[in-house]
Amino acid sequence: MARFTFRLPDIGEGIAEAEIVAWHVQLGDRIEEDQNIADMMTDKATVEMESPVAGTVVELAGEVGDQVAIGAALVVIETEAEGEADAVAAPATPEQAEVAEQYEAENPGVEEAQAANMTTPARSSSNLPGTGRGTSEAGGGASPQATPPAEPPQPAQAHKVLASPAVRARAADLGVDLSQVHPAEGDRIRHADLDAYLRYNAAQGYAAPRAPRADEQVRVIGMRRRIAENMAAAKRHIPHFTYVDEIDVTALEAMRGQLNENRGGRPKLTMLPFLIVAICRTLPDFPMLNARYDDEAGVVTRSGSVHLGMAAQTDAGLTVPVIRDAQDRNVWQLATEIARLAEAARTNKLKPDELGNGTITVTSLGPLGGIATTPVINRPEVAIIGPNKIVERPVFTGKGDEIRRAKLMNLSISCDHRVVDGWDAASYVQALRKLLETPVLLFAD
């Protein structure tokens, strides 16, 4: 028997550590080569870690929510091969070693802490709900009576359910046992499979009344923790101000309806592609808005291209994929790209280069809307635009007491007051208003 140490590989440029967001194995499991063992989250994306060898899991690095440095041990696997007792599955490259050394210098004692957090069969105390693995006693403070005997390892086949973290979280919220859900395609359970299961079971009659739900404590980890940290940093560092104005989109909505009636095989148009075209057309006259502010260096970088962030709500939380070079796309191309990125975000399939490095962001609640919003800036950007719900109201035409029906929408913009003045924000929204209220100008050269 030999032990194979799988070290966390370099999973992104400049990444020094990654967070454990899900374990797919537990101590004592027999695993196969290329089997998914854990999901690791960086600042940019969630990456699945696959085992390079077959064997039995004997050690795991920390709990869900813990950070693991690049090049540090993630899983120790006991293989049947004869040879050295401590082989290394993924040795750190010189670049990984340099990143790991810098991380350790900034976080003294990280190696000792990680060694203390490595879970082994002899030290396993319990199984974390929802993680399917043992936890470490390194934290101390637990009495001998509070530590139950280690359970015998279960066969991997008994709990091998392939599903993304988002599907697992949704199933847990609904009280659905994923082992009862049959995937329609392949071995991985998707949201559509879960929907089909729910529809089938709903047809059998009403569910039995449930007892009131007890209070629960939920660790803020993974995507939710990233969102919390980013929002806190944005509000802490950026002096926000928000400007809101009302826009008459009656003509734009009429044009949108006509284009959708004649779209053929092209995607259905929402308000968002038209707004993005208007944003891209007006930004060259307001370069201070299409920018990123490095407050530590005291440098504002005004971008020549529009890399537009699109806030998308997913089961895991708010994600902001980026439409690269939005200024080069027409409304149909934008609609296609919006749909593609939204689906990738929803299914946790966004690529690292589709996240981050945006220059301005749009956030929309769609039909849910609201009268007005005060969006939080996506730091280090300096502006974020929020269209609100379209409502139909009577308005005076300006010809005596004549009244007409109009479709009105409030448009919000939040800006970094260190970089953008109130006059700039108001003037920019007026420029947007001119294009949106006379939509033919969106297509004029």
The 8 nearest C-alpha neighbors of each residue, nearest first, counted from 0:
[[1, 79, 81, 80, 78, 77, 2, 84],
 [2, 0, 84, 78, 77, 81, 83, 80],
 [1, 3, 77, 85, 84, 76, 86, 78],
 [2, 4, 86, 76, 87, 75, 88, 85],
 [5, 3, 75, 87, 88, 74, 86, 6],
 [4, 6, 88, 74, 89, 73, 72, 75],
 [7, 5, 72, 71, 70, 73, 89, 8],
 [6, 8, 70, 69, 71, 73, 72, 5],
 [9, 7, 70, 10, 69, 6, 89, 91],
 [8, 10, 11, 69, 95, 7, 14, 70],
 [11, 9, 8, 14, 12, 46, 41, 7],
 [12, 10, 14, 9, 13, 351, 41, 43],
 [11, 13, 14, 10, 9, 15, 351, 95],
 [12, 14, 11, 15, 98, 9, 10, 16],
 [13, 15, 11, 12, 16, 10, 41, 9],
 [16, 14, 69, 98, 68, 102, 13, 99],
 [17, 15, 68, 69, 67, 14, 66, 18],
 [16, 18, 41, 40, 67, 66, 39, 68],
 [17, 19, 66, 40, 39, 65, 64, 20],
 [18, 20, 39, 63, 64, 65, 21, 38],
 [19, 21, 63, 221, 38, 39, 64, 18],
 [22, 20, 38, 37, 19, 63, 130, 23],
 [21, 23, 37, 130, 24, 36, 38, 131],
 [22, 24, 36, 37, 21, 35, 131, 25],
 [25, 23, 36, 22, 28, 132, 131, 26],
 [26, 24, 132, 131, 28, 27, 133, 56],
 [27, 25, 56, 28, 57, 132, 120, 133],
 [26, 28, 152, 56, 55, 57, 25, 29],
 [29, 27, 56, 55, 155, 26, 25, 30],
 [28, 30, 55, 54, 155, 27, 56, 154],
 [31, 29, 53, 54, 28, 55, 34, 32],
 [30, 32, 53, 34, 33, 54, 52, 29],
 [31, 33, 52, 53, 51, 34, 50, 30],
 [34, 32, 50, 49, 51, 31, 35, 52],
 [35, 33, 49, 32, 50, 31, 36, 30],
 [36, 34, 49, 48, 37, 33, 50, 47],
 [35, 37, 23, 24, 49, 48, 22, 34],
 [38, 36, 22, 48, 23, 21, 47, 35],
 [37, 39, 47, 21, 46, 20, 48, 19],
 [40, 38, 19, 46, 18, 45, 20, 17],
 [41, 39, 45, 18, 17, 44, 46, 20],
 [40, 42, 17, 43, 44, 45, 18, 39],
 [41, 43, 44, 40, 225, 17, 14, 45],
 [42, 44, 41, 351, 354, 355, 45, 40],
 [43, 45, 41, 351, 40, 42, 46, 350],
 [44, 46, 40, 39, 41, 38, 47, 43],
 [47, 45, 39, 38, 40, 44, 48, 10],
 [46, 48, 38, 37, 39, 49, 35, 45],
 [47, 49, 37, 35, 36, 38, 46, 50],
 [50, 48, 35, 33, 34, 36, 51, 47],
 [49, 51, 33, 52, 34, 32, 36, 35],
 [52, 50, 32, 33, 49, 88, 53, 5],
 [53, 51, 32, 50, 54, 31, 33, 78],
 [54, 52, 31, 32, 30, 78, 51, 55],
 [53, 55, 78, 77, 30, 29, 76, 52],
 [54, 56, 29, 77, 76, 28, 27, 30],
 [57, 55, 76, 27, 26, 28, 58, 75],
 [56, 58, 26, 119, 76, 75, 27, 55],
 [59, 57, 119, 75, 118, 74, 56, 117],
 [60, 58, 74, 118, 117, 73, 61, 75],
 [61, 59, 117, 73, 116, 74, 118, 72],
 [62, 60, 116, 117, 65, 59, 118, 63],
 [63, 61, 65, 64, 134, 60, 19, 116],
 [62, 64, 19, 20, 65, 21, 61, 22],
 [63, 65, 220, 19, 20, 18, 62, 221],
 [66, 64, 62, 63, 18, 19, 61, 67],
 [65, 67, 18, 17, 16, 19, 64, 68],
 [68, 66, 16, 17, 18, 69, 65, 71],
 [67, 69, 16, 71, 15, 70, 99, 17],
 [68, 70, 7, 16, 71, 15, 99, 8],
 [71, 69, 7, 91, 6, 8, 68, 95],
 [72, 70, 6, 68, 69, 7, 73, 67],
 [73, 71, 6, 5, 74, 4, 7, 70],
 [72, 74, 60, 6, 5, 7, 59, 71],
 [75, 73, 59, 5, 58, 72, 4, 60],
 [74, 76, 4, 58, 3, 57, 5, 56],
 [77, 75, 56, 3, 55, 2, 57, 54],
 [76, 78, 2, 55, 54, 1, 3, 56],
 [79, 77, 54, 1, 80, 0, 2, 76],
 [78, 80, 0, 81, 1, 54, 77, 53],
 [79, 81, 78, 0, 1, 82, 77, 2],
 [82, 80, 0, 1, 79, 83, 78, 84],
 [83, 81, 1, 84, 80, 0, 86, 85],
 [82, 84, 85, 1, 86, 81, 2, 0],
 [85, 83, 1, 2, 86, 82, 0, 3],
 [84, 86, 2, 83, 3, 1, 87, 4],
 [85, 87, 3, 2, 83, 4, 84, 88],
 [86, 88, 4, 3, 89, 90, 5, 85],
 [89, 87, 5, 4, 3, 90, 86, 6],
 [88, 90, 6, 5, 87, 91, 8, 7],
 [91, 89, 87, 88, 92, 6, 70, 8],
 [90, 92, 70, 95, 96, 89, 93, 8],
 [91, 93, 95, 94, 96, 90, 70, 9],
 [94, 92, 96, 95, 97, 91, 98, 90],
 [93, 95, 97, 92, 96, 98, 91, 9],
 [96, 94, 92, 98, 91, 97, 93, 99],
 [95, 97, 99, 93, 94, 98, 91, 100],
 [96, 98, 100, 94, 95, 99, 93, 101],
 [97, 99, 95, 101, 96, 100, 15, 102],
 [98, 100, 96, 102, 101, 97, 69, 95],
 [101, 99, 103, 97, 102, 98, 96, 104],
 [100, 102, 104, 98, 99, 103, 97, 105],
 [101, 103, 99, 105, 100, 104, 106, 15],
 [102, 104, 106, 100, 105, 101, 107, 109],
 [105, 103, 101, 102, 106, 107, 100, 99],
 [104, 106, 102, 103, 107, 101, 100, 109],
 [105, 107, 103, 104, 109, 102, 108, 101],
 [108, 106, 109, 103, 104, 105, 110, 102],
 [107, 109, 111, 110, 112, 106, 103, 113],
 [108, 110, 112, 111, 107, 106, 113, 103],
 [111, 109, 113, 112, 108, 114, 103, 71],
 [112, 110, 114, 108, 113, 109, 115, 116],
 [113, 111, 109, 115, 110, 114, 108, 116],
 [112, 114, 116, 110, 115, 111, 109, 117],
 [115, 113, 111, 117, 116, 112, 110, 60],
 [114, 116, 112, 113, 137, 117, 111, 135],
 [115, 117, 61, 113, 114, 135, 137, 60],
 [118, 116, 60, 59, 114, 61, 115, 58],
 [117, 119, 59, 135, 58, 134, 116, 123],
 [118, 120, 58, 122, 121, 57, 123, 117],
 [121, 119, 123, 122, 57, 26, 118, 58],
 [120, 122, 119, 123, 149, 118, 124, 57],
 [123, 121, 119, 120, 124, 135, 118, 136],
 [124, 122, 120, 133, 134, 121, 135, 119],
 [123, 125, 146, 134, 149, 122, 147, 133],
 [126, 124, 133, 134, 123, 127, 147, 149],
 [125, 127, 133, 132, 131, 128, 134, 124],
 [126, 128, 130, 132, 129, 131, 125, 133],
 [129, 127, 130, 126, 131, 132, 125, 133],
 [128, 130, 131, 127, 171, 21, 126, 167],
 [131, 129, 127, 22, 128, 132, 21, 23],
 [130, 132, 25, 129, 126, 127, 24, 128],
 [133, 131, 25, 126, 130, 26, 127, 24],
 [132, 134, 126, 125, 123, 26, 25, 124],
 [135, 133, 123, 125, 118, 124, 126, 62],
 [134, 136, 118, 137, 116, 123, 122, 117],
 [137, 135, 138, 139, 122, 124, 134, 123],
 [136, 138, 139, 135, 115, 116, 117, 112],
 [139, 137, 136, 140, 135, 116, 141, 115],
 [140, 138, 137, 141, 136, 142, 135, 115],
 [139, 141, 142, 138, 136, 137, 143, 145],
 [142, 140, 139, 145, 143, 146, 136, 144],
 [141, 143, 145, 144, 140, 146, 139, 136],
 [144, 142, 145, 146, 141, 147, 140, 148],
 [143, 145, 142, 146, 147, 141, 148, 124],
 [146, 144, 142, 143, 141, 147, 124, 148],
 [147, 145, 143, 144, 124, 148, 142, 141],
 [148, 146, 124, 145, 149, 125, 144, 143],
 [149, 147, 150, 146, 124, 125, 123, 151],
 [148, 150, 123, 124, 147, 151, 125, 120],
 [149, 151, 148, 152, 125, 147, 153, 123],
 [150, 152, 153, 149, 27, 148, 26, 120],
 [153, 151, 27, 28, 150, 154, 26, 25],
 [152, 154, 155, 151, 28, 157, 27, 158],
 [155, 153, 156, 157, 28, 152, 29, 158],
 [154, 156, 157, 28, 29, 158, 159, 153],
 [157, 155, 159, 154, 158, 153, 160, 29],
 [158, 156, 155, 154, 159, 153, 160, 178],
 [159, 157, 156, 160, 155, 178, 154, 153],
 [158, 160, 156, 155, 157, 161, 23, 178],
 [161, 159, 158, 162, 178, 177, 187, 188],
 [160, 162, 187, 188, 159, 186, 163, 23],
 [163, 161, 188, 187, 166, 160, 167, 189],
 [162, 164, 166, 165, 167, 161, 189, 347],
 [165, 163, 167, 166, 168, 162, 21, 20],
 [164, 166, 168, 163, 167, 314, 315, 169],
 [167, 165, 169, 163, 168, 164, 162, 170],
 [168, 166, 164, 170, 165, 169, 171, 163],
 [169, 167, 171, 165, 166, 170, 164, 172],
 [168, 170, 166, 172, 171, 167, 165, 173],
 [171, 169, 175, 173, 167, 172, 168, 174],
 [170, 172, 174, 168, 173, 169, 175, 167],
 [171, 173, 169, 170, 174, 168, 175, 167],
 [174, 172, 170, 171, 175, 169, 168, 176],
 [173, 175, 171, 172, 170, 176, 169, 177],
 [176, 174, 170, 173, 177, 171, 172, 179],
 [175, 177, 178, 179, 174, 170, 180, 171],
 [178, 176, 180, 179, 175, 160, 170, 167],
 [177, 179, 176, 180, 160, 158, 181, 159],
 [180, 178, 177, 176, 181, 175, 196, 160],
 [181, 179, 177, 178, 196, 182, 193, 192],
 [180, 182, 183, 179, 192, 188, 178, 196],
 [183, 181, 188, 184, 192, 186, 187, 180],
 [184, 182, 192, 181, 185, 188, 186, 191],
 [183, 185, 182, 186, 187, 188, 181, 189],
 [186, 184, 187, 182, 183, 188, 181, 161],
 [185, 187, 182, 161, 188, 184, 160, 183],
 [188, 186, 161, 162, 185, 182, 189, 184],
 [187, 189, 182, 162, 161, 192, 186, 190],
 [190, 188, 192, 191, 187, 162, 193, 166],
 [189, 191, 193, 192, 166, 194, 188, 346],
 [190, 192, 194, 189, 193, 195, 188, 183],
 [193, 191, 195, 189, 194, 190, 182, 188],
 [192, 194, 190, 196, 191, 195, 197, 189],
 [195, 193, 191, 197, 192, 196, 190, 198],
 [196, 194, 192, 198, 193, 197, 199, 191],
 [195, 197, 193, 199, 194, 198, 192, 200],
 [196, 198, 194, 200, 195, 199, 201, 193],
 [199, 197, 195, 201, 196, 200, 194, 202],
 [200, 198, 196, 202, 197, 201, 195, 203],
 [199, 201, 197, 202, 203, 198, 196, 204],
 [202, 200, 198, 203, 199, 204, 197, 205],
 [203, 201, 200, 199, 204, 198, 205, 197],
 [202, 204, 200, 201, 205, 199, 206, 198],
 [205, 203, 202, 201, 206, 200, 207, 199],
 [206, 204, 207, 201, 203, 202, 208, 200],
 [205, 207, 208, 204, 201, 209, 203, 200],
 [206, 208, 209, 205, 204, 210, 203, 201],
 [209, 207, 206, 210, 205, 211, 212, 204],
 [210, 208, 207, 211, 212, 206, 174, 213],
 [209, 211, 212, 208, 213, 207, 206, 214],
 [212, 210, 213, 209, 208, 214, 215, 207],
 [213, 211, 210, 214, 209, 215, 172, 208],
 [212, 214, 215, 211, 210, 216, 209, 217],
 [215, 213, 212, 216, 211, 217, 210, 218],
 [214, 216, 213, 217, 212, 218, 172, 211],
 [215, 217, 218, 214, 219, 213, 128, 220],
 [218, 216, 219, 215, 220, 214, 223, 64],
 [219, 217, 220, 216, 64, 224, 63, 223],
 [218, 220, 224, 223, 217, 221, 64, 227],
 [221, 219, 224, 64, 223, 218, 222, 20],
 [220, 222, 20, 224, 223, 225, 64, 40],
 [221, 223, 225, 224, 315, 226, 316, 220],
 [224, 222, 226, 225, 221, 220, 219, 316],
 [223, 225, 220, 227, 219, 226, 222, 221],
 [226, 224, 222, 228, 227, 223, 229, 221],
 [225, 227, 223, 229, 224, 228, 230, 222],
 [226, 228, 224, 230, 225, 229, 231, 223],
 [227, 229, 225, 231, 226, 230, 232, 224],
 [230, 228, 232, 226, 231, 227, 225, 233],
 [231, 229, 233, 227, 232, 228, 226, 234],
 [230, 232, 228, 234, 233, 229, 235, 227],
 [231, 233, 235, 229, 230, 234, 236, 228],
 [234, 232, 230, 236, 231, 235, 237, 378],
 [235, 233, 231, 237, 232, 236, 230, 238],
 [234, 236, 232, 233, 231, 237, 238, 230],
 [235, 237, 233, 234, 232, 238, 231, 294],
 [236, 238, 234, 233, 239, 415, 235, 416],
 [239, 237, 416, 415, 236, 240, 417, 234],
 [240, 238, 415, 414, 237, 416, 413, 241],
 [239, 241, 413, 414, 416, 238, 242, 415],
 [242, 240, 413, 412, 373, 414, 243, 411],
 [241, 243, 412, 411, 413, 425, 240, 244],
 [244, 242, 411, 410, 409, 412, 241, 245],
 [243, 245, 410, 409, 246, 411, 242, 428],
 [244, 246, 409, 408, 410, 407, 247, 243],
 [247, 245, 408, 407, 432, 409, 248, 244],
 [246, 248, 407, 249, 436, 406, 408, 405],
 [249, 247, 251, 250, 406, 436, 407, 252],
 [250, 248, 406, 252, 251, 405, 247, 253],
 [251, 249, 253, 252, 248, 254, 436, 438],
 [250, 252, 248, 254, 253, 249, 438, 255],
 [251, 253, 255, 249, 254, 250, 248, 256],
 [254, 252, 250, 256, 251, 255, 249, 257],
 [253, 255, 251, 257, 256, 252, 258, 250],
 [256, 254, 252, 258, 253, 257, 251, 259],
 [255, 257, 253, 259, 254, 258, 252, 260],
 [258, 256, 254, 260, 259, 255, 253, 261],
 [257, 259, 255, 261, 260, 256, 262, 254],
 [260, 258, 262, 256, 261, 257, 267, 255],
 [259, 261, 257, 258, 262, 256, 263, 255],
 [262, 260, 258, 259, 263, 257, 256, 265],
 [261, 263, 259, 265, 258, 260, 264, 267],
 [264, 262, 265, 261, 260, 259, 266, 267],
 [265, 263, 262, 266, 267, 261, 259, 331],
 [264, 266, 262, 263, 267, 331, 335, 259],
 [267, 265, 268, 335, 334, 264, 331, 262],
 [268, 266, 259, 265, 269, 262, 334, 331],
 [267, 269, 334, 266, 259, 255, 270, 272],
 [268, 270, 271, 272, 267, 255, 334, 273],
 [269, 271, 273, 272, 274, 268, 255, 252],
 [270, 272, 274, 269, 273, 275, 334, 268],
 [273, 271, 275, 330, 274, 333, 334, 270],
 [274, 272, 276, 275, 271, 270, 330, 277],
 [273, 275, 277, 271, 272, 276, 278, 270],
 [274, 276, 278, 272, 277, 273, 279, 271],
 [277, 275, 273, 279, 278, 274, 280, 272],
 [278, 276, 274, 280, 275, 279, 431, 281],
 [279, 277, 275, 281, 276, 280, 282, 274],
 [278, 280, 276, 326, 282, 277, 281, 275],
 [281, 279, 277, 278, 282, 276, 283, 326],
 [280, 282, 278, 279, 283, 284, 277, 430],
 [281, 283, 285, 284, 279, 286, 280, 278],
 [284, 282, 285, 286, 281, 280, 279, 303],
 [283, 285, 282, 281, 286, 427, 280, 287],
 [284, 286, 282, 283, 287, 288, 427, 281],
 [287, 285, 288, 289, 283, 282, 284, 301],
 [286, 288, 285, 289, 290, 301, 419, 418],
 [289, 287, 286, 290, 382, 285, 381, 419],
 [290, 288, 286, 358, 359, 287, 302, 301],
 [289, 291, 301, 358, 300, 288, 302, 380],
 [290, 292, 380, 379, 300, 299, 381, 358],
 [293, 291, 299, 379, 294, 298, 380, 300],
 [292, 294, 298, 295, 296, 297, 299, 291],
 [293, 295, 297, 296, 292, 298, 299, 379],
 [294, 296, 297, 293, 298, 292, 236, 299],
 [297, 295, 298, 294, 293, 292, 299, 300],
 [296, 298, 294, 295, 293, 299, 292, 300],
 [299, 297, 293, 296, 292, 300, 294, 295],
 [298, 300, 292, 291, 293, 301, 290, 297],
 [301, 299, 291, 290, 302, 292, 298, 293],
 [302, 300, 290, 289, 286, 299, 287, 303],
 [303, 301, 304, 290, 289, 300, 358, 305],
 [302, 304, 301, 305, 283, 289, 286, 290],
 [305, 303, 302, 324, 306, 326, 325, 358],
 [304, 306, 324, 325, 307, 326, 358, 279],
 [307, 305, 323, 357, 358, 324, 322, 325],
 [306, 308, 322, 359, 321, 360, 357, 305],
 [307, 309, 360, 321, 357, 319, 320, 359],
 [310, 308, 319, 361, 320, 360, 321, 311],
 [309, 311, 319, 362, 318, 308, 361, 317],
 [312, 310, 318, 317, 319, 309, 341, 313],
 [311, 313, 317, 316, 318, 310, 314, 345],
 [314, 312, 316, 345, 315, 317, 311, 344],
 [313, 315, 316, 165, 312, 345, 169, 168],
 [314, 316, 313, 165, 222, 223, 317, 312],
 [317, 315, 313, 314, 312, 223, 222, 318],
 [316, 318, 312, 311, 313, 310, 319, 226],
 [317, 319, 311, 310, 312, 320, 316, 344],
 [318, 320, 310, 309, 308, 311, 321, 354],
 [321, 319, 354, 353, 309, 308, 318, 340],
 [320, 322, 308, 307, 353, 354, 323, 309],
 [323, 321, 307, 306, 325, 308, 324, 320],
 [322, 324, 306, 325, 321, 307, 305, 357],
 [325, 323, 305, 306, 326, 304, 327, 322],
 [324, 326, 327, 323, 305, 328, 322, 306],
 [327, 325, 279, 324, 328, 305, 304, 276],
 [326, 328, 325, 324, 329, 279, 305, 323],
 [329, 327, 325, 332, 326, 333, 330, 324],
 [330, 328, 332, 331, 333, 327, 276, 272],
 [329, 331, 333, 272, 332, 334, 273, 328],
 [332, 330, 334, 333, 329, 335, 266, 265],
 [333, 331, 335, 329, 334, 330, 328, 336],
 [332, 334, 330, 336, 335, 331, 272, 337],
 [335, 333, 331, 337, 332, 336, 272, 330],
 [336, 334, 332, 338, 333, 337, 339, 331],
 [335, 337, 339, 333, 338, 334, 340, 332],
 [338, 336, 334, 340, 339, 335, 333, 341],
 [339, 337, 341, 335, 336, 340, 342, 334],
 [340, 338, 336, 342, 337, 341, 343, 335],
 [339, 341, 343, 337, 342, 338, 344, 336],
 [340, 342, 344, 338, 343, 339, 337, 345],
 [343, 341, 345, 339, 344, 340, 346, 338],
 [342, 344, 348, 340, 349, 346, 345, 341],
 [345, 343, 347, 341, 342, 346, 349, 340],
 [344, 346, 342, 313, 343, 347, 341, 314],
 [345, 347, 343, 344, 348, 342, 165, 163],
 [348, 346, 344, 345, 349, 343, 45, 165],
 [349, 347, 343, 346, 344, 350, 345, 342],
 [348, 350, 343, 344, 347, 353, 351, 44],
 [349, 351, 353, 352, 348, 44, 354, 43],
 [352, 350, 353, 43, 354, 44, 349, 11],
 [353, 351, 354, 350, 355, 43, 349, 321],
 [354, 352, 350, 351, 320, 321, 349, 355],
 [355, 353, 320, 352, 351, 321, 43, 319],
 [354, 356, 357, 321, 43, 353, 320, 352],
 [357, 355, 358, 354, 306, 321, 308, 352],
 [356, 358, 306, 308, 355, 307, 359, 321],
 [357, 359, 306, 290, 289, 380, 307, 291],
 [360, 358, 307, 289, 382, 357, 383, 380],
 [361, 359, 308, 383, 307, 309, 384, 362],
 [362, 360, 384, 309, 383, 385, 308, 310],
 [363, 361, 310, 385, 309, 384, 360, 364],
 [364, 362, 365, 385, 386, 361, 387, 368],
 [363, 365, 368, 367, 366, 362, 387, 388],
 [364, 366, 367, 363, 368, 388, 387, 386],
 [367, 365, 368, 388, 364, 389, 387, 369],
 [368, 366, 365, 364, 369, 388, 387, 363],
 [369, 367, 388, 387, 364, 366, 365, 370],
 [370, 368, 388, 371, 387, 367, 372, 364],
 [369, 371, 387, 388, 409, 368, 372, 408],
 [372, 370, 369, 387, 409, 411, 373, 243],
 [371, 373, 374, 411, 385, 369, 370, 387],
 [372, 374, 241, 413, 375, 411, 371, 412],
 [375, 373, 372, 413, 376, 385, 383, 412],
 [376, 374, 377, 373, 413, 230, 233, 383],
 [377, 375, 383, 378, 382, 374, 233, 381],
 [376, 378, 380, 379, 375, 233, 360, 383],
 [379, 377, 380, 233, 376, 381, 229, 291],
 [378, 380, 291, 292, 377, 381, 293, 233],
 [381, 379, 291, 378, 377, 358, 290, 382],
 [380, 382, 415, 414, 291, 290, 288, 379],
 [383, 381, 414, 413, 359, 288, 376, 380],
 [382, 384, 360, 413, 376, 361, 412, 359],
 [385, 383, 412, 361, 411, 362, 360, 413],
 [384, 386, 411, 362, 363, 361, 410, 412],
 [387, 385, 410, 363, 411, 409, 384, 388],
 [388, 386, 368, 409, 369, 410, 408, 371],
 [387, 389, 368, 369, 366, 408, 390, 370],
 [388, 390, 408, 407, 406, 387, 391, 366],
 [391, 389, 407, 406, 388, 392, 408, 405],
 [390, 392, 406, 405, 407, 404, 389, 393],
 [391, 393, 405, 404, 394, 390, 406, 407],
 [394, 392, 404, 403, 405, 402, 395, 391],
 [395, 393, 402, 403, 396, 392, 404, 405],
 [394, 396, 402, 397, 401, 403, 400, 393],
 [395, 397, 398, 402, 401, 394, 403, 399],
 [396, 398, 395, 399, 401, 400, 402, 394],
 [399, 397, 396, 401, 400, 395, 402, 403],
 [398, 400, 401, 397, 396, 395, 402, 394],
 [399, 401, 398, 402, 395, 397, 396, 394],
 [400, 402, 399, 398, 396, 395, 403, 397],
 [403, 401, 395, 394, 396, 393, 400, 404],
 [402, 404, 393, 394, 405, 395, 396, 401],
 [405, 403, 393, 392, 394, 391, 406, 402],
 [406, 404, 391, 392, 249, 393, 407, 403],
 [407, 405, 391, 249, 390, 248, 247, 389],
 [406, 408, 247, 390, 389, 246, 248, 405],
 [409, 407, 389, 246, 245, 388, 387, 410],
 [408, 410, 245, 387, 244, 246, 371, 386],
 [409, 411, 386, 244, 243, 385, 387, 245],
 [412, 410, 243, 385, 242, 384, 386, 372],
 [411, 413, 384, 242, 241, 383, 385, 414],
 [414, 412, 241, 383, 240, 382, 374, 239],
 [415, 413, 382, 240, 381, 239, 416, 419],
 [414, 416, 381, 239, 417, 418, 238, 419],
 [417, 415, 419, 418, 238, 420, 414, 239],
 [418, 416, 415, 419, 238, 237, 420, 414],
 [417, 419, 416, 415, 420, 287, 381, 292],
 [420, 418, 416, 415, 417, 414, 423, 287],
 [421, 419, 423, 422, 416, 424, 418, 417],
 [420, 422, 424, 423, 425, 419, 416, 242],
 [421, 423, 425, 420, 424, 426, 419, 427],
 [424, 422, 426, 420, 421, 425, 427, 419],
 [423, 425, 427, 421, 426, 422, 428, 420],
 [424, 426, 422, 428, 427, 423, 421, 429],
 [427, 425, 429, 423, 424, 428, 422, 430],
 [426, 428, 430, 424, 429, 425, 423, 431],
 [427, 429, 431, 425, 430, 426, 432, 424],
 [430, 428, 432, 426, 427, 431, 433, 425],
 [431, 429, 427, 433, 428, 432, 426, 281],
 [432, 430, 428, 429, 434, 433, 277, 435],
 [431, 433, 429, 435, 430, 434, 436, 428],
 [432, 434, 430, 436, 431, 435, 437, 429],
 [435, 433, 437, 431, 432, 438, 436, 440],
 [434, 436, 438, 432, 437, 433, 431, 248],
 [435, 437, 433, 434, 248, 247, 438, 432],
 [438, 436, 434, 435, 439, 440, 433, 250],
 [439, 437, 435, 440, 441, 251, 434, 436],
 [438, 440, 441, 437, 442, 443, 434, 251],
 [441, 439, 443, 438, 442, 434, 437, 444],
 [442, 440, 439, 438, 443, 434, 277, 276],
 [441, 443, 440, 439, 444, 438, 329, 276],
 [444, 442, 440, 441, 439, 438, 434, 280],
 [443, 442, 440, 441, 280, 439, 276, 329]]
